[in-house]
Amino acid sequence: MVKILSFILLSGLVLIGATQSEDRSVLEEYQRLRKLKPLGIEYADYFQNVTLNDLSLFDSRLPTEADLLCFDDLNKLVSALQGGQYWAIKMIDAWGGIPSGIFAGNVYDLGNFDECINIKKDAIRGKYCFLDVSPAKILGVQSSLAGILKMKTATCFPASCSATHMNKFVDTILKKILNVNMPSTAMSISDDSCQTAEREPWNGLTILTIVILSVMGVIVAIATLYDYFLVKSQDQLHTAVKLFSARANSRALFRIVVNQSNPNVIECLHGIRCMSLFWVVWIHQYDNVFSAPNINRFSFLSWLQTPFTMFFLEGNFSVDSFFFIGGFLVSLNALGTMEKNKGRMNVPRMYIRRFIRIFPILATSILVYTQLTGVLGDGPLFKGGYSKKASCAKTWYMTLLFVVNFANDMCLDHTWYLAVDMQLFLISPILLFALYKWGKKAAAAIAVLIVLLSGCLFATMMVNHYSLKSLDFSLQKKTYFYTHTHAAPWLIGFLYGYFVFLNKGRKFKLNWIAVWSGWVLCLAMLFTSIFALYPKLESGKPWLMTTLEVSSYYTLTRVGWPLAVGWVVFACMQGYGGMANTFLSSPLWQPISKLSYSIYIWHSFIQEINKRIGRTNTYFSNYQVMLNFWSTIGFTVLFSYLLYLLIEAPIGGLDLFLRPKKKSPVEIKAMTDSDRVGEGHGHDVDSSNQRELEGTESCADQLAEKSQ
């Protein structure tokens, strides 16, 4: 979040500096800049009267075979241009130019990607590349505009030419067109930005990924057909078939149950989880927009000064909500089980169940992100497939070991939450045994630990002089990704679960003053957490906040937010939730809540593809982002449902075999039917065999898995 905010602030500062320049100076620079527009037409006109021999592309050195091949294709291009041949004109027509709206922040001209790569003339094929342009360096401009005018424009050349050839070609021609000497850094083409119609061959991992998904698809299809045509009653369906049957898994997924008679069922957690999940997807949608080829990039500055912006800048509280839910469910469910088993808890089974629910879909996501992103789409911004493929090659094992939050470069950025949640889950048995044995004394010790961890966060920010003006992105890792920085919300949820466990079934009688006071304090904390920094942003000088102010804000709100969420849960459980409880406890949340882990894992995959297959520039506005957000949600839910049926439900359902065996087969079948895909009856804290709802970065794994 700090990185995005800093980017916006820098853009705004550059824009302000530009507007404070002399008007005449800006006009002169802009008029000189227009000499380069459009580049493709400039080249086409120039070639009407010259040949490549006039350009001396290879100086005095002896050309290589690759040089000669490129030179021959360029000669054919020049001859075709002079003869007015259609394919050559298309190659020039596919070029971009200096983008329109440069003073609004537009730094991209994407040209026409498909027109370029689809050119085929004898052995000549089109190659689409980005030309990085710094017009200020070209024209020798030294002013505030120099920081703005760094652009990318599309070029199209014969595929036989490398970036080295094209750089020499462009440099030579521009010098002749503009009659100026340019530094080598003013304009350049990189091979990494080039694409042709020829797709990269599938490697072994890509084939493996497709084979795994195909095999699972065949098994699911066979089990589903068997279930549909050969089984007369679901009671007769074999457990192995039920694990893979899309019909059985879908029935459990979409089963909606309203259970208002059981006071131990916490229905509101469905709504809290889903709303937090939508918040996570929404802020990630904005993250993608900021790096898109927007034509109005400088409008970010005015957007930053609106109250609505705070829901994006403070979106990290959605994660704290999930940490609270995770700690709450671990404590509540495990203590209930320990009470029934006289203090005993099968810790290895507890870990294994968590592992088989989270690991398969996580491992699959690494394969799908890195191997199938490039297979499922193409576009001018799609070179190389998944944008963090190189990072995955270095840190994939850290992701699977749930320690990626300590990595310098993460594979799947949003999986840091899974790592933190898993690490907290691994230490939970120590806290659970302490609570069960020493009760309130252990709870007091945990409360002291929360204070110490908050003090550690505060000290880290103070010692490192953390402030918005420092723009030190490395501090985000120390204050956001490390486990201890998010342990406080999780531990608060953990203690709250202990409180509910001690008072299970108890009805608290509160008068209207206490209820209204609770809600007022809760809402005050929630809105203060979100909008406390807004006055500084509205003033246009958020970087003037002192280190003490920023440190105090982040430390206190990381404790205050989960406390406020705890009141919401308490009020809804005790019947004081009113309209909030009606909304959050709606049965309609249940299917999405069960699918939330998959939605969290896959939403970035859909966003990555949608952003990078674009052929034209985009326009930034809240409305456009909302359109993209709902598009992302729709496709993500469909994709998540598919992968849920293929991977998550069949493999995650294997935990059935880890549960204590029942004497009655009927009880086992009933448990399997209602419990294996995710709890459909809310969160019943008394059911020792019940599985929690799946979660996401957002409720990380099937969040705080219930221990036995």
HELIX and SHEET records of a PDB file:
HELIX    1   1 VAL A    2  THR A   19  1                                  18    
HELIX    2   2 ASP A   23  LEU A   33  1                                  11    
HELIX    3   3 ARG A   34  LEU A   36  5                                   3    
HELIX    4   4 LEU A   39  TYR A   46  1                                   8    
HELIX    5   5 LEU A   52  ASP A   54  5                                   3    
HELIX    6   6 GLU A   65  GLY A   83  1                                  19    
HELIX    7   7 TYR A   86  ASP A   93  1                                   8    
HELIX    8   8 ILE A  102  ALA A  104  5                                   3    
HELIX    9   9 PHE A  113  ILE A  117  1                                   5    
HELIX   10  10 PRO A  135  LEU A  139  1                                   5    
HELIX   11  11 SER A  144  GLY A  147  5                                   4    
HELIX   12  12 ALA A  163  LEU A  178  1                                  16    
HELIX   13  13 ASP A  191  SER A  193  5                                   3    
HELIX   14  14 GLY A  204  LEU A  230  1                                  27    
HELIX   15  15 GLN A  234  GLN A  236  5                                   3    
HELIX   16  16 THR A  239  PHE A  244  1                                   6    
HELIX   17  17 ALA A  246  PHE A  254  1                                   9    
HELIX   18  18 CYS A  268  PHE A  290  1                                  23    
HELIX   19  19 SER A  299  LEU A  304  1                                   6    
HELIX   20  20 PRO A  307  THR A  309  5                                   3    
HELIX   21  21 MET A  310  LEU A  313  1                                   4    
HELIX   22  22 PHE A  317  LYS A  340  1                                  24    
HELIX   23  23 VAL A  347  LEU A  372  1                                  26    
HELIX   24  24 LYS A  389  LEU A  400  1                                  12    
HELIX   25  25 VAL A  404  PHE A  406  5                                   3    
HELIX   26  26 ASP A  413  THR A  415  5                                   3    
HELIX   27  27 TRP A  416  TRP A  438  1                                  23    
HELIX   28  28 LYS A  440  VAL A  463  1                                  24    
HELIX   29  29 SER A  474  GLN A  476  1                                   3    
HELIX   30  30 LYS A  477  PHE A  481  3                                   5    
HELIX   31  31 THR A  483  THR A  485  5                                   3    
HELIX   32  32 ALA A  487  LEU A  502  1                                  16    
HELIX   33  33 TRP A  512  PHE A  531  1                                  20    
HELIX   34  34 TYR A  534  GLU A  538  1                                   5    
HELIX   35  35 PRO A  542  LEU A  544  5                                   3    
HELIX   36  36 THR A  547  GLN A  574  1                                  28    
HELIX   37  37 MET A  579  LEU A  584  1                                   6    
HELIX   38  38 TRP A  589  ARG A  612  1                                  24    
HELIX   39  39 ASN A  622  LEU A  643  1                                  22    
HELIX   40  40 TYR A  644  GLU A  648  3                                   5    
HELIX   41  41 ALA A  649  GLY A  652  1                                   4    
HELIX   42  42 GLY A  653  LEU A  658  5                                   6    
HELIX   43  43 PRO A  665  ASP A  675  1                                  11    
SHEET    1   A 4 TYR A 108  ASP A 109  0                                        
SHEET    2   A 4 MET A 151  PRO A 158  1                                        
SHEET    3   A 4 ILE A 124  VAL A 133 -1                                        
SHEET    4   A 4 LYS A 120  LYS A 121 -1                                        
SHEET    1   B 4 TYR A 108  ASP A 109  0                                        
SHEET    2   B 4 MET A 151  PRO A 158  1                                        
SHEET    3   B 4 ILE A 124  VAL A 133 -1                                        
SHEET    4   B 4 MET A 187  ILE A 189 -1                                        
END                                                                             
